[in-house]
Amino acid sequence: MHDVPENLLYSKDHEWIEIDGDIGTIGISDHAQAELSDVVFVDLPEVGATVAAGDPVAVVESVKAASDVYTPVSGEILEINEELSNDPSLINSDPYGAGWLYKIRLDVPTETEDMMNATDYEEYCS
């Protein structure tokens, strides 16, 4: 099984979120990056954009495929990970750390109630 940190919540589309107050940091899971293999390009959302849960907000391209990233929560994009434009492979090497995608101000914090904890996500992936 891939690495699944306990402090995060996970979507069925393999995004993770770390909540700090009303701010969520979002990326793709270790499982997702492994399925994609070597990430070569990332198209991130615009800072200031307002998005709804389930919207496609980014694209991660690998040597195998391009994959949409869906936001698990609604809100305003506050920040994007600029480092990924120079080194998209951070998504492969550190998906839960330096490979984060964007930060969002949560409009509806209860949207995370439908997300999975680490144990449930491990079962979902197996």
BAMAR-517846 format. One line per field, with one value per atom (N, C-alpha, C): residue number from 1; residue in one letter; atom name; x negated, y negated, z negated. Coordinates in pm, 1 decimal. Atoms other than C-alpha are relative to their C-alpha. Example, Ala and Ser with C-alpha at 12.3 -4.5 7.8 and 13.67 -1.06 7.14 Angstrom:
BEGIN
pos	[1/1/1/2/2/2]
code	[a/a/a/s/s/s]
site	[N/CA/C/N/CA/C]
u	[-89.0/-1230.0/-90.0/82.0/-1367.0/77.0]
v	[119.0/450.0/-120.0/119.0/106.0/-109.0]
w	[0.0/-780.0/0.0/6.0/-714.0/-73.0]
end
This chain:
BEGIN
pos	[1/1/1/2/2/2/3/3/3/4/4/4/5/5/5/6/6/6/7/7/7/8/8/8/9/9/9/10/10/10/11/11/11/12/12/12/13/13/13/14/14/14/15/15/15/16/16/16/17/17/17/18/18/18/19/19/19/20/20/20/21/21/21/22/22/22/23/23/23/24/24/24/25/25/25/26/26/26/27/27/27/28/28/28/29/29/29/30/30/30/31/31/31/32/32/32/33/33/33/34/34/34/35/35/35/36/36/36/37/37/37/38/38/38/39/39/39/40/40/40/41/41/41/42/42/42/43/43/43/44/44/44/45/45/45/46/46/46/47/47/47/48/48/48/49/49/49/50/50/50/51/51/51/52/52/52/53/53/53/54/54/54/55/55/55/56/56/56/57/57/57/58/58/58/59/59/59/60/60/60/61/61/61/62/62/62/63/63/63/64/64/64/65/65/65/66/66/66/67/67/67/68/68/68/69/69/69/70/70/70/71/71/71/72/72/72/73/73/73/74/74/74/75/75/75/76/76/76/77/77/77/78/78/78/79/79/79/80/80/80/81/81/81/82/82/82/83/83/83/84/84/84/85/85/85/86/86/86/87/87/87/88/88/88/89/89/89/90/90/90/91/91/91/92/92/92/93/93/93/94/94/94/95/95/95/96/96/96/97/97/97/98/98/98/99/99/99/100/100/100/101/101/101/102/102/102/103/103/103/104/104/104/105/105/105/106/106/106/107/107/107/108/108/108/109/109/109/110/110/110/111/111/111/112/112/112/113/113/113/114/114/114/115/115/115/116/116/116/117/117/117/118/118/118/119/119/119/120/120/120/121/121/121/122/122/122/123/123/123/124/124/124/125/125/125/126/126/126]
code	[m/m/m/h/h/h/d/d/d/v/v/v/p/p/p/e/e/e/n/n/n/l/l/l/l/l/l/y/y/y/s/s/s/k/k/k/d/d/d/h/h/h/e/e/e/w/w/w/i/i/i/e/e/e/i/i/i/d/d/d/g/g/g/d/d/d/i/i/i/g/g/g/t/t/t/i/i/i/g/g/g/i/i/i/s/s/s/d/d/d/h/h/h/a/a/a/q/q/q/a/a/a/e/e/e/l/l/l/s/s/s/d/d/d/v/v/v/v/v/v/f/f/f/v/v/v/d/d/d/l/l/l/p/p/p/e/e/e/v/v/v/g/g/g/a/a/a/t/t/t/v/v/v/a/a/a/a/a/a/g/g/g/d/d/d/p/p/p/v/v/v/a/a/a/v/v/v/v/v/v/e/e/e/s/s/s/v/v/v/k/k/k/a/a/a/a/a/a/s/s/s/d/d/d/v/v/v/y/y/y/t/t/t/p/p/p/v/v/v/s/s/s/g/g/g/e/e/e/i/i/i/l/l/l/e/e/e/i/i/i/n/n/n/e/e/e/e/e/e/l/l/l/s/s/s/n/n/n/d/d/d/p/p/p/s/s/s/l/l/l/i/i/i/n/n/n/s/s/s/d/d/d/p/p/p/y/y/y/g/g/g/a/a/a/g/g/g/w/w/w/l/l/l/y/y/y/k/k/k/i/i/i/r/r/r/l/l/l/d/d/d/v/v/v/p/p/p/t/t/t/e/e/e/t/t/t/e/e/e/d/d/d/m/m/m/m/m/m/n/n/n/a/a/a/t/t/t/d/d/d/y/y/y/e/e/e/e/e/e/y/y/y/c/c/c/s/s/s]
site	[N/CA/C/N/CA/C/N/CA/C/N/CA/C/N/CA/C/N/CA/C/N/CA/C/N/CA/C/N/CA/C/N/CA/C/N/CA/C/N/CA/C/N/CA/C/N/CA/C/N/CA/C/N/CA/C/N/CA/C/N/CA/C/N/CA/C/N/CA/C/N/CA/C/N/CA/C/N/CA/C/N/CA/C/N/CA/C/N/CA/C/N/CA/C/N/CA/C/N/CA/C/N/CA/C/N/CA/C/N/CA/C/N/CA/C/N/CA/C/N/CA/C/N/CA/C/N/CA/C/N/CA/C/N/CA/C/N/CA/C/N/CA/C/N/CA/C/N/CA/C/N/CA/C/N/CA/C/N/CA/C/N/CA/C/N/CA/C/N/CA/C/N/CA/C/N/CA/C/N/CA/C/N/CA/C/N/CA/C/N/CA/C/N/CA/C/N/CA/C/N/CA/C/N/CA/C/N/CA/C/N/CA/C/N/CA/C/N/CA/C/N/CA/C/N/CA/C/N/CA/C/N/CA/C/N/CA/C/N/CA/C/N/CA/C/N/CA/C/N/CA/C/N/CA/C/N/CA/C/N/CA/C/N/CA/C/N/CA/C/N/CA/C/N/CA/C/N/CA/C/N/CA/C/N/CA/C/N/CA/C/N/CA/C/N/CA/C/N/CA/C/N/CA/C/N/CA/C/N/CA/C/N/CA/C/N/CA/C/N/CA/C/N/CA/C/N/CA/C/N/CA/C/N/CA/C/N/CA/C/N/CA/C/N/CA/C/N/CA/C/N/CA/C/N/CA/C/N/CA/C/N/CA/C/N/CA/C/N/CA/C/N/CA/C/N/CA/C/N/CA/C/N/CA/C/N/CA/C/N/CA/C/N/CA/C/N/CA/C/N/CA/C/N/CA/C/N/CA/C/N/CA/C/N/CA/C/N/CA/C/N/CA/C/N/CA/C/N/CA/C/N/CA/C/N/CA/C/N/CA/C]
u	[-84.9/0.0/-87.7/70.3/-107.3/10.5/0.1/-177.4/134.4/-127.8/147.6/-6.2/8.0/89.6/134.8/-120.5/339.7/66.8/-52.7/383.3/76.3/-65.9/541.6/133.5/-124.6/881.4/-17.4/19.8/917.3/131.9/-118.3/1161.5/-6.8/-3.7/1271.5/-77.9/80.1/1084.4/-149.0/139.4/759.9/-66.6/55.8/719.1/-3.4/4.6/615.9/15.7/-10.1/687.0/-48.9/42.7/519.9/67.9/-78.4/744.1/-74.8/56.3/605.8/94.0/-103.0/894.4/94.6/-86.3/1085.2/-80.7/87.5/790.3/-29.8/34.2/739.3/-115.7/108.1/417.8/34.1/-47.1/490.6/-109.2/92.1/283.1/58.0/-44.7/305.4/-74.5/53.8/240.9/-119.3/111.5/-60.9/49.9/-60.9/168.6/17.9/-25.5/264.8/-128.9/124.1/-90.9/-66.7/58.4/-202.0/70.3/-76.0/77.5/-40.2/37.8/-24.4/-142.6/145.2/-398.4/-63.5/80.9/-643.5/77.9/-71.9/-468.7/-95.0/84.6/-601.7/54.3/-59.9/-359.8/121.8/-117.2/-97.8/63.1/-75.6/170.2/86.2/-66.6/289.8/107.8/-106.7/597.5/-55.7/38.8/583.4/29.4/-22.4/540.8/115.8/-116.8/865.9/122.9/-113.9/1083.9/88.4/-95.8/1399.5/44.0/-30.0/1464.2/101.9/-98.8/1734.9/-51.5/40.9/1675.6/34.6/-19.5/1632.5/-45.4/47.7/1511.2/-141.3/139.5/1201.7/-75.4/71.6/945.8/-145.4/139.5/608.7/-14.0/33.3/448.4/-141.9/132.8/156.1/-31.0/39.2/-24.8/-123.2/113.7/-257.1/-42.2/41.6/-443.3/107.5/-105.0/-137.8/130.8/-133.6/164.7/11.0/-37.8/319.7/122.5/-108.2/551.9/51.9/-60.8/797.0/-10.1/-4.8/776.7/128.3/-128.7/1118.3/-10.6/5.3/1152.5/103.6/-95.1/1308.1/88.2/-74.7/1437.6/19.9/-29.1/1588.2/-76.1/64.0/1412.7/-80.4/84.7/1162.1/-143.0/140.3/817.2/-85.7/81.6/573.6/-144.8/141.9/237.3/-18.5/36.8/83.6/-147.0/137.7/-240.7/-83.8/79.9/-467.0/-118.3/115.2/-748.4/27.7/-34.8/-558.5/-24.1/26.9/-606.2/-145.9/142.1/-983.7/-31.5/31.3/-975.2/127.6/-124.9/-648.6/-22.7/27.8/-822.1/11.6/-24.8/-772.7/127.4/-123.7/-427.0/-32.5/41.1/-599.8/-84.4/96.6/-874.4/55.3/-50.9/-673.0/145.6/-137.6/-296.9/72.9/-69.3/-194.9/-75.5/80.5/-464.0/-23.0/38.8/-646.3/82.9/-80.1/-410.8/145.2/-138.3/-93.6/34.5/-42.4/113.1/47.6/-56.2/316.0/60.4/-66.9/465.1/130.6/-134.9/832.3/63.6/-80.4/1051.6/132.7/-120.0/1336.4/125.5/-129.7/1682.5/96.6/-93.5/1863.7/-82.2/86.6/1645.7/61.3/-63.9/1902.7/-17.9/23.6/1815.9/-104.4/103.0/1520.3/57.8/-60.4/1762.3/19.4/-17.4/1808.5/-133.2/131.0/1433.2/-42.1/44.1/1248.0/-118.7/120.9/1003.0/-102.2/108.4/673.2/37.3/-37.6/809.6/98.2/-100.6/1112.9/-61.2/62.9/897.5/-88.2/81.8/656.1/88.3/-93.3/952.6/54.7/-52.9/1091.4/-99.7/103.8/760.8/-37.4/43.8/715.5/100.4]
v	[120.1/0.0/-124.2/127.1/-355.5/-72.7/83.8/-615.5/-72.9/66.3/-748.9/-67.2/69.2/-1012.9/-5.9/-3.3/-995.0/-136.1/133.6/-1374.4/-63.3/55.4/-1420.1/67.7/-59.0/-1358.8/23.8/-44.0/-1191.7/7.2/-9.7/-1206.9/128.5/-118.4/-922.4/-22.8/33.5/-1105.9/-8.1/-9.5/-1063.8/-134.8/123.5/-1423.0/9.1/9.5/-1493.8/-146.4/135.0/-1795.3/0.4/24.4/-1922.0/-129.5/114.0/-2159.5/-73.3/86.9/-2451.7/-118.7/103.2/-2666.0/7.6/-1.3/-2767.5/8.2/-14.5/-2704.9/148.6/-137.4/-2377.1/1.0/-24.8/-2265.6/130.6/-113.7/-2022.3/49.4/-62.4/-1777.5/132.4/-133.8/-1433.8/103.0/-101.9/-1117.3/73.7/-84.7/-890.2/105.1/-97.6/-632.5/-61.5/65.9/-882.4/-27.9/30.6/-992.2/127.1/-126.7/-628.3/51.9/-41.5/-552.4/-82.1/87.6/-852.1/25.7/-12.9/-774.3/-138.2/122.4/-1053.3/-123.5/123.8/-1392.8/-96.1/88.2/-1629.3/-142.5/133.0/-1926.3/-8.0/22.8/-2077.1/-132.5/121.6/-2330.6/-28.2/30.5/-2495.8/-106.2/100.3/-2712.4/-141.1/139.1/-3092.4/-40.6/55.8/-3260.1/-99.9/87.3/-3439.3/64.3/-69.0/-3194.3/59.7/-63.9/-3072.2/129.9/-132.0/-2700.7/71.3/-79.8/-2454.6/142.3/-138.8/-2108.4/84.3/-85.1/-1859.6/-61.1/65.4/-2117.2/46.9/-23.1/-2029.0/-131.8/125.6/-2287.8/2.1/-10.8/-2157.6/121.7/-116.1/-1914.8/41.1/-56.1/-1689.2/90.0/-78.6/-1551.9/81.9/-89.0/-1255.0/56.7/-66.0/-1049.6/96.6/-95.2/-817.8/-66.4/56.6/-1050.5/-139.6/125.8/-1385.3/30.8/-31.3/-1373.9/-127.5/113.8/-1632.2/19.6/1.2/-1725.4/-74.2/56.7/-1791.2/-52.9/53.1/-2018.4/70.9/-68.3/-1829.2/-95.3/99.4/-2154.0/-126.9/128.0/-2486.8/-111.1/114.8/-2815.9/-81.4/87.8/-3071.5/51.1/-40.4/-2971.4/-114.1/101.7/-3158.1/0.2/-13.0/-3027.6/125.4/-119.8/-2788.3/29.2/-42.1/-2594.4/-33.7/49.2/-2793.7/92.0/-88.5/-2541.0/108.1/-108.7/-2288.7/-36.5/38.3/-2493.7/27.1/-29.5/-2447.7/147.7/-138.8/-2095.7/79.1/-74.8/-1905.5/137.0/-131.4/-1586.0/-0.5/5.5/-1710.6/75.4/-74.8/-1552.9/148.1/-139.3/-1214.2/21.3/-22.9/-1258.8/-35.2/44.2/-1432.7/-45.5/40.1/-1424.1/-67.3/57.7/-1520.5/-118.4/110.3/-1784.2/-103.4/99.7/-1988.0/9.3/-18.8/-1848.5/-42.9/49.1/-2019.6/-84.6/71.3/-2188.0/-142.1/133.0/-2477.2/-7.9/25.8/-2636.5/-71.8/50.4/-2724.0/-41.3/37.9/-2915.0/73.0/-82.2/-2676.7/-84.6/66.9/-2822.2/83.4/-91.2/-2515.6/108.6/-96.4/-2339.0/138.9/-130.7/-2058.2/89.8/-83.1/-1940.9/108.1/-99.6/-1755.7/121.2/-111.8/-1532.6/123.4/-111.4/-1317.8/61.9/-51.2/-1262.3/114.3/-118.4/-952.7/-32.1/5.8/-922.2/97.0/-81.2/-738.8/148.0/-141.5/-395.5/32.6/-21.8/-425.7/-14.5/21.2/-557.1/119.7/-118.9/-263.6/114.3/-104.9/-24.3/-28.8/40.5/-220.9/29.9/-19.3/-191.4/147.3/-140.1/181.3/86.1]
w	[0.0/0.0/0.0/-7.0/67.0/-133.5/119.2/-197.5/-11.7/24.8/-352.3/-137.7/129.7/-623.3/-71.3/83.7/-910.4/-16.0/30.3/-942.5/116.0/-117.9/-598.3/25.1/-49.4/-441.2/149.6/-137.7/-100.3/75.4/-86.0/192.0/82.1/-85.9/418.6/129.5/-118.4/696.7/-33.3/44.7/496.7/-28.3/51.9/381.2/-152.3/145.9/23.2/-38.9/53.9/-193.9/-143.7/137.9/-508.1/-42.2/47.1/-704.9/-111.2/104.8/-907.7/-13.5/13.2/-1032.1/117.4/-118.4/-718.8/129.6/-116.4/-484.3/22.1/-36.4/-301.4/97.8/-95.6/-133.5/70.2/-78.8/150.3/93.8/-93.9/350.3/45.7/-39.0/507.7/-84.8/90.3/312.2/60.6/-42.1/329.5/98.6/-90.6/491.9/139.4/-128.6/765.3/75.3/-70.6/840.2/51.7/-43.6/861.6/126.0/-117.8/1110.8/122.8/-111.3/1324.2/47.0/-18.8/1302.9/9.5/2.2/1391.2/45.9/-31.0/1374.0/71.3/-80.9/1640.0/10.4/-11.4/1628.3/-90.0/83.1/1397.3/40.9/-29.3/1493.3/-122.7/127.1/1169.6/17.4/-9.8/1101.3/-21.3/21.2/1094.1/-143.1/132.9/757.0/10.6/-0.6/673.1/61.7/-61.0/867.4/-108.6/89.9/692.1/66.2/-54.7/738.4/-88.6/73.4/636.5/-12.6/22.5/491.2/121.6/-115.1/773.7/131.3/-122.9/1028.1/34.0/-38.4/1230.3/-12.9/25.6/1117.5/44.3/-41.3/1232.2/90.0/-82.4/1475.2/-33.5/23.9/1394.0/119.7/-116.6/1699.5/-33.6/20.5/1686.4/134.4/-123.5/1941.8/49.7/-36.4/1939.9/41.6/-21.6/1935.4/-60.0/66.0/1847.3/-85.1/91.8/1549.6/-65.5/69.0/1416.1/-150.5/145.7/1048.3/-36.3/39.6/891.9/-142.8/135.2/590.9/-87.7/88.2/299.5/-80.4/77.8/144.2/82.8/-64.8/253.8/-70.9/61.4/199.2/99.1/-79.8/323.4/-2.6/-9.5/447.6/-56.5/66.3/220.8/46.5/-32.5/335.2/84.2/-74.9/584.8/-27.2/23.4/553.6/123.7/-113.1/787.2/30.7/-20.6/737.3/104.0/-92.1/949.2/146.2/-138.5/1266.4/36.4/-22.7/1227.5/-18.1/33.4/1083.6/-28.5/21.6/1140.2/-63.1/58.2/1024.8/-152.5/144.9/665.2/-36.9/24.0/698.1/-18.7/14.9/738.6/-124.7/108.0/481.0/-137.5/130.1/206.0/14.1/-29.9/282.4/-116.3/116.3/-73.4/-60.9/51.9/-127.5/107.9/-100.3/137.2/127.9/-120.6/405.3/-12.1/11.4/277.9/122.6/-120.2/552.8/-27.0/24.6/410.7/-139.4/127.5/100.3/29.5/-23.9/76.0/-132.7/116.6/-169.9/11.9/-4.4/-252.9/-18.9/12.6/-186.2/-82.8/66.5/-321.6/-71.3/68.9/-583.3/-14.9/16.2/-617.3/122.8/-118.6/-262.5/-26.6/30.1/-414.4/-72.5/72.9/-610.1/88.6/-93.2/-296.9/42.5/-39.3/-259.5/-91.2/74.3/-380.2/-89.8/81.9/-666.8/60.5/-55.9/-608.8/8.6/1.6/-705.7/111.9/-104.5/-477.1/138.4/-131.9/-191.8/37.4/-28.2/-223.4/49.5/-42.1/-196.8/139.4/-130.2/99.4/112.6/-100.9/286.1/20.9/-12.9/224.5/75.2]
end
